[in-house]
Amino acid sequence: MLVSLITQTEDLTIREFQHSDLQVLAQILAKPEVMQFSLDGVLSTEQTAAKIQIFIDSYHENGYGKWAVIHRQSGRLIGYCGIALEEIEGNLENELGYRLDSEFWGQGLATQAANACLKYAFTKLNLDYILGIVEPENHASIRILAKIGMKFIKKSIWCGKVVCVYKAIHNPELVLS
């Protein structure tokens, strides 16, 4: 099966998921620190397989989804990043989401991945805006959203939790770095 390359950064390759990514992603999503701010908590291998299938289905249904993030130097799958449809306040919205293996935290890689996916959403998918939905306690994720130029717009309730909603608007005059 040919896997579509989405984009690359200096340190990362971002591509579509394939079923063969299951074991590595399952190890990442089984770590409590990685899943601390996940609605689902740590995932089993079966739950991770279902998540990968949702990602793959989204590629076919929407033309995008959450993508595999590969560390270029090591060739390792280190998590995911991408755009998914999420319902918030009764509306389906394009939301930027990411989750990286804790071994790779603190290196700017989540910021690189998020910025690359945001740029892809605006330049290739021609989306008008992207939301970021984050729990107020998730300070690392809030810093990432701010670094890539997303602006806080409001607090809301999402999946029964208080969240901060951030937004980036496509501006063709601005070139994302």
Chimera marker file (.cmm) of the C-alpha trace (Angstrom):
<marker_set name="trace">
<marker id="1" x="0.000" y="0.000" z="0.000" r="1" g="1" b="0" radius="0.5"/>
<marker id="2" x="1.373" y="3.409" z="-0.960" r="1" g="1" b="0" radius="0.5"/>
<marker id="3" x="1.343" y="5.818" z="1.978" r="1" g="1" b="0" radius="0.5"/>
<marker id="4" x="0.871" y="9.479" z="1.194" r="1" g="1" b="0" radius="0.5"/>
<marker id="5" x="3.479" y="11.923" z="2.391" r="1" g="1" b="0" radius="0.5"/>
<marker id="6" x="1.794" y="15.007" z="3.825" r="1" g="1" b="0" radius="0.5"/>
<marker id="7" x="4.721" y="17.290" z="4.561" r="1" g="1" b="0" radius="0.5"/>
<marker id="8" x="8.228" y="17.448" z="6.019" r="1" g="1" b="0" radius="0.5"/>
<marker id="9" x="10.092" y="19.721" z="8.381" r="1" g="1" b="0" radius="0.5"/>
<marker id="10" x="13.762" y="19.857" z="9.249" r="1" g="1" b="0" radius="0.5"/>
<marker id="11" x="13.320" y="17.076" z="11.816" r="1" g="1" b="0" radius="0.5"/>
<marker id="12" x="10.029" y="15.375" z="10.907" r="1" g="1" b="0" radius="0.5"/>
<marker id="13" x="8.188" y="13.553" z="8.180" r="1" g="1" b="0" radius="0.5"/>
<marker id="14" x="4.415" y="13.684" z="8.415" r="1" g="1" b="0" radius="0.5"/>
<marker id="15" x="2.553" y="10.990" z="6.509" r="1" g="1" b="0" radius="0.5"/>
<marker id="16" x="-0.684" y="9.055" z="6.518" r="1" g="1" b="0" radius="0.5"/>
<marker id="17" x="-1.002" y="6.250" z="9.027" r="1" g="1" b="0" radius="0.5"/>
<marker id="18" x="-0.965" y="2.636" z="7.939" r="1" g="1" b="0" radius="0.5"/>
<marker id="19" x="-2.103" y="-0.417" z="9.897" r="1" g="1" b="0" radius="0.5"/>
<marker id="20" x="1.517" y="-1.523" z="10.317" r="1" g="1" b="0" radius="0.5"/>
<marker id="21" x="2.045" y="1.488" z="12.625" r="1" g="1" b="0" radius="0.5"/>
<marker id="22" x="-0.148" y="-0.166" z="15.277" r="1" g="1" b="0" radius="0.5"/>
<marker id="23" x="2.436" y="-1.666" z="17.634" r="1" g="1" b="0" radius="0.5"/>
<marker id="24" x="4.590" y="1.457" z="17.867" r="1" g="1" b="0" radius="0.5"/>
<marker id="25" x="1.641" y="3.828" z="18.281" r="1" g="1" b="0" radius="0.5"/>
<marker id="26" x="0.055" y="1.495" z="20.858" r="1" g="1" b="0" radius="0.5"/>
<marker id="27" x="3.237" y="1.692" z="22.978" r="1" g="1" b="0" radius="0.5"/>
<marker id="28" x="3.107" y="5.507" z="22.847" r="1" g="1" b="0" radius="0.5"/>
<marker id="29" x="-0.615" y="5.784" z="23.635" r="1" g="1" b="0" radius="0.5"/>
<marker id="30" x="-0.265" y="3.357" z="26.562" r="1" g="1" b="0" radius="0.5"/>
<marker id="31" x="1.946" y="5.829" z="28.463" r="1" g="1" b="0" radius="0.5"/>
<marker id="32" x="0.059" y="7.677" z="31.226" r="1" g="1" b="0" radius="0.5"/>
<marker id="33" x="2.110" y="10.869" z="30.811" r="1" g="1" b="0" radius="0.5"/>
<marker id="34" x="1.362" y="10.983" z="27.060" r="1" g="1" b="0" radius="0.5"/>
<marker id="35" x="-2.368" y="10.453" z="27.646" r="1" g="1" b="0" radius="0.5"/>
<marker id="36" x="-2.727" y="12.711" z="30.694" r="1" g="1" b="0" radius="0.5"/>
<marker id="37" x="-4.964" y="15.184" z="28.838" r="1" g="1" b="0" radius="0.5"/>
<marker id="38" x="-6.723" y="12.630" z="26.635" r="1" g="1" b="0" radius="0.5"/>
<marker id="39" x="-10.452" y="12.149" z="27.153" r="1" g="1" b="0" radius="0.5"/>
<marker id="40" x="-9.929" y="8.400" z="26.770" r="1" g="1" b="0" radius="0.5"/>
<marker id="41" x="-6.904" y="7.979" z="29.044" r="1" g="1" b="0" radius="0.5"/>
<marker id="42" x="-4.331" y="5.330" z="28.180" r="1" g="1" b="0" radius="0.5"/>
<marker id="43" x="-5.317" y="3.126" z="25.249" r="1" g="1" b="0" radius="0.5"/>
<marker id="44" x="-5.074" y="-0.613" z="24.743" r="1" g="1" b="0" radius="0.5"/>
<marker id="45" x="-3.703" y="-2.046" z="21.514" r="1" g="1" b="0" radius="0.5"/>
<marker id="46" x="-7.295" y="-2.700" z="20.369" r="1" g="1" b="0" radius="0.5"/>
<marker id="47" x="-8.306" y="0.903" z="21.106" r="1" g="1" b="0" radius="0.5"/>
<marker id="48" x="-5.228" y="2.168" z="19.252" r="1" g="1" b="0" radius="0.5"/>
<marker id="49" x="-6.155" y="-0.022" z="16.246" r="1" g="1" b="0" radius="0.5"/>
<marker id="50" x="-9.619" y="1.559" z="16.253" r="1" g="1" b="0" radius="0.5"/>
<marker id="51" x="-8.057" y="5.039" z="16.436" r="1" g="1" b="0" radius="0.5"/>
<marker id="52" x="-5.794" y="4.312" z="13.453" r="1" g="1" b="0" radius="0.5"/>
<marker id="53" x="-8.846" y="3.099" z="11.518" r="1" g="1" b="0" radius="0.5"/>
<marker id="54" x="-10.655" y="6.349" z="12.359" r="1" g="1" b="0" radius="0.5"/>
<marker id="55" x="-7.643" y="8.291" z="11.062" r="1" g="1" b="0" radius="0.5"/>
<marker id="56" x="-7.563" y="6.268" z="7.822" r="1" g="1" b="0" radius="0.5"/>
<marker id="57" x="-11.338" y="6.603" z="7.358" r="1" g="1" b="0" radius="0.5"/>
<marker id="58" x="-10.993" y="10.370" z="7.775" r="1" g="1" b="0" radius="0.5"/>
<marker id="59" x="-8.448" y="10.520" z="4.934" r="1" g="1" b="0" radius="0.5"/>
<marker id="60" x="-11.025" y="8.931" z="2.626" r="1" g="1" b="0" radius="0.5"/>
<marker id="61" x="-14.061" y="10.847" z="3.926" r="1" g="1" b="0" radius="0.5"/>
<marker id="62" x="-12.542" y="14.292" z="4.500" r="1" g="1" b="0" radius="0.5"/>
<marker id="63" x="-9.233" y="14.316" z="2.647" r="1" g="1" b="0" radius="0.5"/>
<marker id="64" x="-7.304" y="14.817" z="5.890" r="1" g="1" b="0" radius="0.5"/>
<marker id="65" x="-7.036" y="13.607" z="9.467" r="1" g="1" b="0" radius="0.5"/>
<marker id="66" x="-4.461" y="12.897" z="12.115" r="1" g="1" b="0" radius="0.5"/>
<marker id="67" x="-1.167" y="11.866" z="10.517" r="1" g="1" b="0" radius="0.5"/>
<marker id="68" x="1.841" y="9.850" z="11.634" r="1" g="1" b="0" radius="0.5"/>
<marker id="69" x="4.802" y="11.919" z="12.819" r="1" g="1" b="0" radius="0.5"/>
<marker id="70" x="8.144" y="10.308" z="11.979" r="1" g="1" b="0" radius="0.5"/>
<marker id="71" x="11.430" y="11.476" z="13.513" r="1" g="1" b="0" radius="0.5"/>
<marker id="72" x="13.653" y="11.828" z="10.433" r="1" g="1" b="0" radius="0.5"/>
<marker id="73" x="16.992" y="11.172" z="12.136" r="1" g="1" b="0" radius="0.5"/>
<marker id="74" x="15.898" y="7.898" z="13.783" r="1" g="1" b="0" radius="0.5"/>
<marker id="75" x="13.126" y="6.910" z="11.366" r="1" g="1" b="0" radius="0.5"/>
<marker id="76" x="10.854" y="6.240" z="14.355" r="1" g="1" b="0" radius="0.5"/>
<marker id="77" x="7.135" y="6.901" z="14.572" r="1" g="1" b="0" radius="0.5"/>
<marker id="78" x="6.895" y="9.298" z="17.516" r="1" g="1" b="0" radius="0.5"/>
<marker id="79" x="3.188" y="10.191" z="17.576" r="1" g="1" b="0" radius="0.5"/>
<marker id="80" x="0.578" y="11.978" z="15.549" r="1" g="1" b="0" radius="0.5"/>
<marker id="81" x="-0.473" y="15.435" z="14.487" r="1" g="1" b="0" radius="0.5"/>
<marker id="82" x="-3.147" y="16.701" z="12.151" r="1" g="1" b="0" radius="0.5"/>
<marker id="83" x="-6.616" y="18.049" z="11.603" r="1" g="1" b="0" radius="0.5"/>
<marker id="84" x="-9.781" y="16.257" z="12.695" r="1" g="1" b="0" radius="0.5"/>
<marker id="85" x="-13.445" y="17.165" z="12.739" r="1" g="1" b="0" radius="0.5"/>
<marker id="86" x="-14.635" y="17.688" z="16.311" r="1" g="1" b="0" radius="0.5"/>
<marker id="87" x="-18.041" y="18.779" z="17.529" r="1" g="1" b="0" radius="0.5"/>
<marker id="88" x="-17.958" y="21.787" z="19.821" r="1" g="1" b="0" radius="0.5"/>
<marker id="89" x="-20.939" y="23.929" z="20.771" r="1" g="1" b="0" radius="0.5"/>
<marker id="90" x="-23.093" y="21.994" z="18.296" r="1" g="1" b="0" radius="0.5"/>
<marker id="91" x="-20.826" y="22.691" z="15.315" r="1" g="1" b="0" radius="0.5"/>
<marker id="92" x="-18.392" y="20.421" z="13.478" r="1" g="1" b="0" radius="0.5"/>
<marker id="93" x="-15.062" y="22.239" z="13.483" r="1" g="1" b="0" radius="0.5"/>
<marker id="94" x="-11.599" y="21.513" z="12.100" r="1" g="1" b="0" radius="0.5"/>
<marker id="95" x="-9.358" y="21.044" z="15.101" r="1" g="1" b="0" radius="0.5"/>
<marker id="96" x="-5.587" y="20.738" z="15.255" r="1" g="1" b="0" radius="0.5"/>
<marker id="97" x="-4.486" y="17.924" z="17.518" r="1" g="1" b="0" radius="0.5"/>
<marker id="98" x="-1.183" y="16.285" z="18.358" r="1" g="1" b="0" radius="0.5"/>
<marker id="99" x="0.295" y="13.752" z="20.713" r="1" g="1" b="0" radius="0.5"/>
<marker id="100" x="3.986" y="12.837" z="20.833" r="1" g="1" b="0" radius="0.5"/>
<marker id="101" x="5.923" y="10.173" z="22.692" r="1" g="1" b="0" radius="0.5"/>
<marker id="102" x="7.236" y="11.659" z="25.947" r="1" g="1" b="0" radius="0.5"/>
<marker id="103" x="10.772" y="10.587" z="24.945" r="1" g="1" b="0" radius="0.5"/>
<marker id="104" x="10.636" y="13.381" z="22.356" r="1" g="1" b="0" radius="0.5"/>
<marker id="105" x="9.180" y="16.162" z="24.511" r="1" g="1" b="0" radius="0.5"/>
<marker id="106" x="11.093" y="19.383" z="25.071" r="1" g="1" b="0" radius="0.5"/>
<marker id="107" x="12.777" y="19.395" z="21.661" r="1" g="1" b="0" radius="0.5"/>
<marker id="108" x="10.353" y="21.665" z="19.794" r="1" g="1" b="0" radius="0.5"/>
<marker id="109" x="9.075" y="18.754" z="17.712" r="1" g="1" b="0" radius="0.5"/>
<marker id="110" x="5.400" y="19.154" z="18.622" r="1" g="1" b="0" radius="0.5"/>
<marker id="111" x="5.648" y="22.827" z="17.643" r="1" g="1" b="0" radius="0.5"/>
<marker id="112" x="7.299" y="21.845" z="14.333" r="1" g="1" b="0" radius="0.5"/>
<marker id="113" x="4.601" y="19.261" z="13.624" r="1" g="1" b="0" radius="0.5"/>
<marker id="114" x="1.727" y="21.551" z="14.611" r="1" g="1" b="0" radius="0.5"/>
<marker id="115" x="3.079" y="24.439" z="12.530" r="1" g="1" b="0" radius="0.5"/>
<marker id="116" x="3.581" y="22.166" z="9.498" r="1" g="1" b="0" radius="0.5"/>
<marker id="117" x="0.045" y="20.775" z="9.782" r="1" g="1" b="0" radius="0.5"/>
<marker id="118" x="-1.420" y="24.257" z="10.195" r="1" g="1" b="0" radius="0.5"/>
<marker id="119" x="0.443" y="25.449" z="7.095" r="1" g="1" b="0" radius="0.5"/>
<marker id="120" x="-0.768" y="22.351" z="5.191" r="1" g="1" b="0" radius="0.5"/>
<marker id="121" x="-4.366" y="23.011" z="6.276" r="1" g="1" b="0" radius="0.5"/>
<marker id="122" x="-4.225" y="26.533" z="4.908" r="1" g="1" b="0" radius="0.5"/>
<marker id="123" x="-2.104" y="26.073" z="1.768" r="1" g="1" b="0" radius="0.5"/>
<marker id="124" x="-3.151" y="22.593" z="0.580" r="1" g="1" b="0" radius="0.5"/>
<marker id="125" x="-6.595" y="22.047" z="2.098" r="1" g="1" b="0" radius="0.5"/>
<marker id="126" x="-7.641" y="25.703" z="1.755" r="1" g="1" b="0" radius="0.5"/>
<marker id="127" x="-9.368" y="25.712" z="5.137" r="1" g="1" b="0" radius="0.5"/>
<marker id="128" x="-10.433" y="29.153" z="6.368" r="1" g="1" b="0" radius="0.5"/>
<marker id="129" x="-9.571" y="28.595" z="10.008" r="1" g="1" b="0" radius="0.5"/>
<marker id="130" x="-8.451" y="25.926" z="12.467" r="1" g="1" b="0" radius="0.5"/>
<marker id="131" x="-9.316" y="25.585" z="16.143" r="1" g="1" b="0" radius="0.5"/>
<marker id="132" x="-7.172" y="24.256" z="18.949" r="1" g="1" b="0" radius="0.5"/>
<marker id="133" x="-9.077" y="22.820" z="21.918" r="1" g="1" b="0" radius="0.5"/>
<marker id="134" x="-7.036" y="22.417" z="25.093" r="1" g="1" b="0" radius="0.5"/>
<marker id="135" x="-7.616" y="21.964" z="28.797" r="1" g="1" b="0" radius="0.5"/>
<marker id="136" x="-6.501" y="25.016" z="30.816" r="1" g="1" b="0" radius="0.5"/>
<marker id="137" x="-4.082" y="22.830" z="32.822" r="1" g="1" b="0" radius="0.5"/>
<marker id="138" x="-2.243" y="21.653" z="29.693" r="1" g="1" b="0" radius="0.5"/>
<marker id="139" x="0.338" y="24.436" z="29.752" r="1" g="1" b="0" radius="0.5"/>
<marker id="140" x="2.714" y="22.750" z="27.291" r="1" g="1" b="0" radius="0.5"/>
<marker id="141" x="-0.002" y="22.482" z="24.646" r="1" g="1" b="0" radius="0.5"/>
<marker id="142" x="-1.101" y="26.071" z="25.236" r="1" g="1" b="0" radius="0.5"/>
<marker id="143" x="2.510" y="27.206" z="24.641" r="1" g="1" b="0" radius="0.5"/>
<marker id="144" x="2.599" y="25.252" z="21.373" r="1" g="1" b="0" radius="0.5"/>
<marker id="145" x="-0.635" y="26.844" z="20.129" r="1" g="1" b="0" radius="0.5"/>
<marker id="146" x="0.698" y="30.310" z="20.996" r="1" g="1" b="0" radius="0.5"/>
<marker id="147" x="4.048" y="29.632" z="19.270" r="1" g="1" b="0" radius="0.5"/>
<marker id="148" x="2.300" y="28.729" z="16.010" r="1" g="1" b="0" radius="0.5"/>
<marker id="149" x="0.204" y="31.891" z="16.110" r="1" g="1" b="0" radius="0.5"/>
<marker id="150" x="-3.123" y="30.587" z="17.379" r="1" g="1" b="0" radius="0.5"/>
<marker id="151" x="-5.062" y="33.081" z="19.492" r="1" g="1" b="0" radius="0.5"/>
<marker id="152" x="-7.201" y="32.362" z="22.543" r="1" g="1" b="0" radius="0.5"/>
<marker id="153" x="-10.817" y="33.151" z="21.707" r="1" g="1" b="0" radius="0.5"/>
<marker id="154" x="-12.887" y="31.761" z="24.591" r="1" g="1" b="0" radius="0.5"/>
<marker id="155" x="-13.492" y="29.101" z="27.190" r="1" g="1" b="0" radius="0.5"/>
<marker id="156" x="-16.100" y="26.488" z="26.392" r="1" g="1" b="0" radius="0.5"/>
<marker id="157" x="-17.384" y="23.084" z="27.464" r="1" g="1" b="0" radius="0.5"/>
<marker id="158" x="-16.205" y="20.205" z="25.281" r="1" g="1" b="0" radius="0.5"/>
<marker id="159" x="-16.955" y="16.579" z="26.082" r="1" g="1" b="0" radius="0.5"/>
<marker id="160" x="-18.038" y="17.663" z="29.556" r="1" g="1" b="0" radius="0.5"/>
<marker id="161" x="-14.790" y="19.508" z="30.357" r="1" g="1" b="0" radius="0.5"/>
<marker id="162" x="-13.909" y="23.182" z="30.531" r="1" g="1" b="0" radius="0.5"/>
<marker id="163" x="-11.520" y="23.911" z="27.665" r="1" g="1" b="0" radius="0.5"/>
<marker id="164" x="-9.754" y="26.864" z="26.124" r="1" g="1" b="0" radius="0.5"/>
<marker id="165" x="-10.484" y="27.373" z="22.440" r="1" g="1" b="0" radius="0.5"/>
<marker id="166" x="-7.756" y="28.812" z="20.226" r="1" g="1" b="0" radius="0.5"/>
<marker id="167" x="-8.107" y="29.840" z="16.598" r="1" g="1" b="0" radius="0.5"/>
<marker id="168" x="-5.871" y="30.450" z="13.609" r="1" g="1" b="0" radius="0.5"/>
<marker id="169" x="-7.355" y="32.189" z="10.597" r="1" g="1" b="0" radius="0.5"/>
<marker id="170" x="-6.000" y="31.654" z="7.110" r="1" g="1" b="0" radius="0.5"/>
<marker id="171" x="-4.423" y="34.851" z="5.881" r="1" g="1" b="0" radius="0.5"/>
<marker id="172" x="-2.997" y="34.428" z="2.365" r="1" g="1" b="0" radius="0.5"/>
<marker id="173" x="-0.730" y="37.455" z="2.900" r="1" g="1" b="0" radius="0.5"/>
<marker id="174" x="1.049" y="35.750" z="5.805" r="1" g="1" b="0" radius="0.5"/>
<marker id="175" x="3.529" y="33.008" z="5.074" r="1" g="1" b="0" radius="0.5"/>
<marker id="176" x="3.868" y="30.588" z="7.969" r="1" g="1" b="0" radius="0.5"/>
<marker id="177" x="7.460" y="29.770" z="8.809" r="1" g="1" b="0" radius="0.5"/>
<link id1="1" id2="2" r="1" g="1" b="0" radius="0.2"/>
<link id1="2" id2="3" r="1" g="1" b="0" radius="0.2"/>
<link id1="3" id2="4" r="1" g="1" b="0" radius="0.2"/>
<link id1="4" id2="5" r="1" g="1" b="0" radius="0.2"/>
<link id1="5" id2="6" r="1" g="1" b="0" radius="0.2"/>
<link id1="6" id2="7" r="1" g="1" b="0" radius="0.2"/>
<link id1="7" id2="8" r="1" g="1" b="0" radius="0.2"/>
<link id1="8" id2="9" r="1" g="1" b="0" radius="0.2"/>
<link id1="9" id2="10" r="1" g="1" b="0" radius="0.2"/>
<link id1="10" id2="11" r="1" g="1" b="0" radius="0.2"/>
<link id1="11" id2="12" r="1" g="1" b="0" radius="0.2"/>
<link id1="12" id2="13" r="1" g="1" b="0" radius="0.2"/>
<link id1="13" id2="14" r="1" g="1" b="0" radius="0.2"/>
<link id1="14" id2="15" r="1" g="1" b="0" radius="0.2"/>
<link id1="15" id2="16" r="1" g="1" b="0" radius="0.2"/>
<link id1="16" id2="17" r="1" g="1" b="0" radius="0.2"/>
<link id1="17" id2="18" r="1" g="1" b="0" radius="0.2"/>
<link id1="18" id2="19" r="1" g="1" b="0" radius="0.2"/>
<link id1="19" id2="20" r="1" g="1" b="0" radius="0.2"/>
<link id1="20" id2="21" r="1" g="1" b="0" radius="0.2"/>
<link id1="21" id2="22" r="1" g="1" b="0" radius="0.2"/>
<link id1="22" id2="23" r="1" g="1" b="0" radius="0.2"/>
<link id1="23" id2="24" r="1" g="1" b="0" radius="0.2"/>
<link id1="24" id2="25" r="1" g="1" b="0" radius="0.2"/>
<link id1="25" id2="26" r="1" g="1" b="0" radius="0.2"/>
<link id1="26" id2="27" r="1" g="1" b="0" radius="0.2"/>
<link id1="27" id2="28" r="1" g="1" b="0" radius="0.2"/>
<link id1="28" id2="29" r="1" g="1" b="0" radius="0.2"/>
<link id1="29" id2="30" r="1" g="1" b="0" radius="0.2"/>
<link id1="30" id2="31" r="1" g="1" b="0" radius="0.2"/>
<link id1="31" id2="32" r="1" g="1" b="0" radius="0.2"/>
<link id1="32" id2="33" r="1" g="1" b="0" radius="0.2"/>
<link id1="33" id2="34" r="1" g="1" b="0" radius="0.2"/>
<link id1="34" id2="35" r="1" g="1" b="0" radius="0.2"/>
<link id1="35" id2="36" r="1" g="1" b="0" radius="0.2"/>
<link id1="36" id2="37" r="1" g="1" b="0" radius="0.2"/>
<link id1="37" id2="38" r="1" g="1" b="0" radius="0.2"/>
<link id1="38" id2="39" r="1" g="1" b="0" radius="0.2"/>
<link id1="39" id2="40" r="1" g="1" b="0" radius="0.2"/>
<link id1="40" id2="41" r="1" g="1" b="0" radius="0.2"/>
<link id1="41" id2="42" r="1" g="1" b="0" radius="0.2"/>
<link id1="42" id2="43" r="1" g="1" b="0" radius="0.2"/>
<link id1="43" id2="44" r="1" g="1" b="0" radius="0.2"/>
<link id1="44" id2="45" r="1" g="1" b="0" radius="0.2"/>
<link id1="45" id2="46" r="1" g="1" b="0" radius="0.2"/>
<link id1="46" id2="47" r="1" g="1" b="0" radius="0.2"/>
<link id1="47" id2="48" r="1" g="1" b="0" radius="0.2"/>
<link id1="48" id2="49" r="1" g="1" b="0" radius="0.2"/>
<link id1="49" id2="50" r="1" g="1" b="0" radius="0.2"/>
<link id1="50" id2="51" r="1" g="1" b="0" radius="0.2"/>
<link id1="51" id2="52" r="1" g="1" b="0" radius="0.2"/>
<link id1="52" id2="53" r="1" g="1" b="0" radius="0.2"/>
<link id1="53" id2="54" r="1" g="1" b="0" radius="0.2"/>
<link id1="54" id2="55" r="1" g="1" b="0" radius="0.2"/>
<link id1="55" id2="56" r="1" g="1" b="0" radius="0.2"/>
<link id1="56" id2="57" r="1" g="1" b="0" radius="0.2"/>
<link id1="57" id2="58" r="1" g="1" b="0" radius="0.2"/>
<link id1="58" id2="59" r="1" g="1" b="0" radius="0.2"/>
<link id1="59" id2="60" r="1" g="1" b="0" radius="0.2"/>
<link id1="60" id2="61" r="1" g="1" b="0" radius="0.2"/>
<link id1="61" id2="62" r="1" g="1" b="0" radius="0.2"/>
<link id1="62" id2="63" r="1" g="1" b="0" radius="0.2"/>
<link id1="63" id2="64" r="1" g="1" b="0" radius="0.2"/>
<link id1="64" id2="65" r="1" g="1" b="0" radius="0.2"/>
<link id1="65" id2="66" r="1" g="1" b="0" radius="0.2"/>
<link id1="66" id2="67" r="1" g="1" b="0" radius="0.2"/>
<link id1="67" id2="68" r="1" g="1" b="0" radius="0.2"/>
<link id1="68" id2="69" r="1" g="1" b="0" radius="0.2"/>
<link id1="69" id2="70" r="1" g="1" b="0" radius="0.2"/>
<link id1="70" id2="71" r="1" g="1" b="0" radius="0.2"/>
<link id1="71" id2="72" r="1" g="1" b="0" radius="0.2"/>
<link id1="72" id2="73" r="1" g="1" b="0" radius="0.2"/>
<link id1="73" id2="74" r="1" g="1" b="0" radius="0.2"/>
<link id1="74" id2="75" r="1" g="1" b="0" radius="0.2"/>
<link id1="75" id2="76" r="1" g="1" b="0" radius="0.2"/>
<link id1="76" id2="77" r="1" g="1" b="0" radius="0.2"/>
<link id1="77" id2="78" r="1" g="1" b="0" radius="0.2"/>
<link id1="78" id2="79" r="1" g="1" b="0" radius="0.2"/>
<link id1="79" id2="80" r="1" g="1" b="0" radius="0.2"/>
<link id1="80" id2="81" r="1" g="1" b="0" radius="0.2"/>
<link id1="81" id2="82" r="1" g="1" b="0" radius="0.2"/>
<link id1="82" id2="83" r="1" g="1" b="0" radius="0.2"/>
<link id1="83" id2="84" r="1" g="1" b="0" radius="0.2"/>
<link id1="84" id2="85" r="1" g="1" b="0" radius="0.2"/>
<link id1="85" id2="86" r="1" g="1" b="0" radius="0.2"/>
<link id1="86" id2="87" r="1" g="1" b="0" radius="0.2"/>
<link id1="87" id2="88" r="1" g="1" b="0" radius="0.2"/>
<link id1="88" id2="89" r="1" g="1" b="0" radius="0.2"/>
<link id1="89" id2="90" r="1" g="1" b="0" radius="0.2"/>
<link id1="90" id2="91" r="1" g="1" b="0" radius="0.2"/>
<link id1="91" id2="92" r="1" g="1" b="0" radius="0.2"/>
<link id1="92" id2="93" r="1" g="1" b="0" radius="0.2"/>
<link id1="93" id2="94" r="1" g="1" b="0" radius="0.2"/>
<link id1="94" id2="95" r="1" g="1" b="0" radius="0.2"/>
<link id1="95" id2="96" r="1" g="1" b="0" radius="0.2"/>
<link id1="96" id2="97" r="1" g="1" b="0" radius="0.2"/>
<link id1="97" id2="98" r="1" g="1" b="0" radius="0.2"/>
<link id1="98" id2="99" r="1" g="1" b="0" radius="0.2"/>
<link id1="99" id2="100" r="1" g="1" b="0" radius="0.2"/>
<link id1="100" id2="101" r="1" g="1" b="0" radius="0.2"/>
<link id1="101" id2="102" r="1" g="1" b="0" radius="0.2"/>
<link id1="102" id2="103" r="1" g="1" b="0" radius="0.2"/>
<link id1="103" id2="104" r="1" g="1" b="0" radius="0.2"/>
<link id1="104" id2="105" r="1" g="1" b="0" radius="0.2"/>
<link id1="105" id2="106" r="1" g="1" b="0" radius="0.2"/>
<link id1="106" id2="107" r="1" g="1" b="0" radius="0.2"/>
<link id1="107" id2="108" r="1" g="1" b="0" radius="0.2"/>
<link id1="108" id2="109" r="1" g="1" b="0" radius="0.2"/>
<link id1="109" id2="110" r="1" g="1" b="0" radius="0.2"/>
<link id1="110" id2="111" r="1" g="1" b="0" radius="0.2"/>
<link id1="111" id2="112" r="1" g="1" b="0" radius="0.2"/>
<link id1="112" id2="113" r="1" g="1" b="0" radius="0.2"/>
<link id1="113" id2="114" r="1" g="1" b="0" radius="0.2"/>
<link id1="114" id2="115" r="1" g="1" b="0" radius="0.2"/>
<link id1="115" id2="116" r="1" g="1" b="0" radius="0.2"/>
<link id1="116" id2="117" r="1" g="1" b="0" radius="0.2"/>
<link id1="117" id2="118" r="1" g="1" b="0" radius="0.2"/>
<link id1="118" id2="119" r="1" g="1" b="0" radius="0.2"/>
<link id1="119" id2="120" r="1" g="1" b="0" radius="0.2"/>
<link id1="120" id2="121" r="1" g="1" b="0" radius="0.2"/>
<link id1="121" id2="122" r="1" g="1" b="0" radius="0.2"/>
<link id1="122" id2="123" r="1" g="1" b="0" radius="0.2"/>
<link id1="123" id2="124" r="1" g="1" b="0" radius="0.2"/>
<link id1="124" id2="125" r="1" g="1" b="0" radius="0.2"/>
<link id1="125" id2="126" r="1" g="1" b="0" radius="0.2"/>
<link id1="126" id2="127" r="1" g="1" b="0" radius="0.2"/>
<link id1="127" id2="128" r="1" g="1" b="0" radius="0.2"/>
<link id1="128" id2="129" r="1" g="1" b="0" radius="0.2"/>
<link id1="129" id2="130" r="1" g="1" b="0" radius="0.2"/>
<link id1="130" id2="131" r="1" g="1" b="0" radius="0.2"/>
<link id1="131" id2="132" r="1" g="1" b="0" radius="0.2"/>
<link id1="132" id2="133" r="1" g="1" b="0" radius="0.2"/>
<link id1="133" id2="134" r="1" g="1" b="0" radius="0.2"/>
<link id1="134" id2="135" r="1" g="1" b="0" radius="0.2"/>
<link id1="135" id2="136" r="1" g="1" b="0" radius="0.2"/>
<link id1="136" id2="137" r="1" g="1" b="0" radius="0.2"/>
<link id1="137" id2="138" r="1" g="1" b="0" radius="0.2"/>
<link id1="138" id2="139" r="1" g="1" b="0" radius="0.2"/>
<link id1="139" id2="140" r="1" g="1" b="0" radius="0.2"/>
<link id1="140" id2="141" r="1" g="1" b="0" radius="0.2"/>
<link id1="141" id2="142" r="1" g="1" b="0" radius="0.2"/>
<link id1="142" id2="143" r="1" g="1" b="0" radius="0.2"/>
<link id1="143" id2="144" r="1" g="1" b="0" radius="0.2"/>
<link id1="144" id2="145" r="1" g="1" b="0" radius="0.2"/>
<link id1="145" id2="146" r="1" g="1" b="0" radius="0.2"/>
<link id1="146" id2="147" r="1" g="1" b="0" radius="0.2"/>
<link id1="147" id2="148" r="1" g="1" b="0" radius="0.2"/>
<link id1="148" id2="149" r="1" g="1" b="0" radius="0.2"/>
<link id1="149" id2="150" r="1" g="1" b="0" radius="0.2"/>
<link id1="150" id2="151" r="1" g="1" b="0" radius="0.2"/>
<link id1="151" id2="152" r="1" g="1" b="0" radius="0.2"/>
<link id1="152" id2="153" r="1" g="1" b="0" radius="0.2"/>
<link id1="153" id2="154" r="1" g="1" b="0" radius="0.2"/>
<link id1="154" id2="155" r="1" g="1" b="0" radius="0.2"/>
<link id1="155" id2="156" r="1" g="1" b="0" radius="0.2"/>
<link id1="156" id2="157" r="1" g="1" b="0" radius="0.2"/>
<link id1="157" id2="158" r="1" g="1" b="0" radius="0.2"/>
<link id1="158" id2="159" r="1" g="1" b="0" radius="0.2"/>
<link id1="159" id2="160" r="1" g="1" b="0" radius="0.2"/>
<link id1="160" id2="161" r="1" g="1" b="0" radius="0.2"/>
<link id1="161" id2="162" r="1" g="1" b="0" radius="0.2"/>
<link id1="162" id2="163" r="1" g="1" b="0" radius="0.2"/>
<link id1="163" id2="164" r="1" g="1" b="0" radius="0.2"/>
<link id1="164" id2="165" r="1" g="1" b="0" radius="0.2"/>
<link id1="165" id2="166" r="1" g="1" b="0" radius="0.2"/>
<link id1="166" id2="167" r="1" g="1" b="0" radius="0.2"/>
<link id1="167" id2="168" r="1" g="1" b="0" radius="0.2"/>
<link id1="168" id2="169" r="1" g="1" b="0" radius="0.2"/>
<link id1="169" id2="170" r="1" g="1" b="0" radius="0.2"/>
<link id1="170" id2="171" r="1" g="1" b="0" radius="0.2"/>
<link id1="171" id2="172" r="1" g="1" b="0" radius="0.2"/>
<link id1="172" id2="173" r="1" g="1" b="0" radius="0.2"/>
<link id1="173" id2="174" r="1" g="1" b="0" radius="0.2"/>
<link id1="174" id2="175" r="1" g="1" b="0" radius="0.2"/>
<link id1="175" id2="176" r="1" g="1" b="0" radius="0.2"/>
<link id1="176" id2="177" r="1" g="1" b="0" radius="0.2"/>
</marker_set>
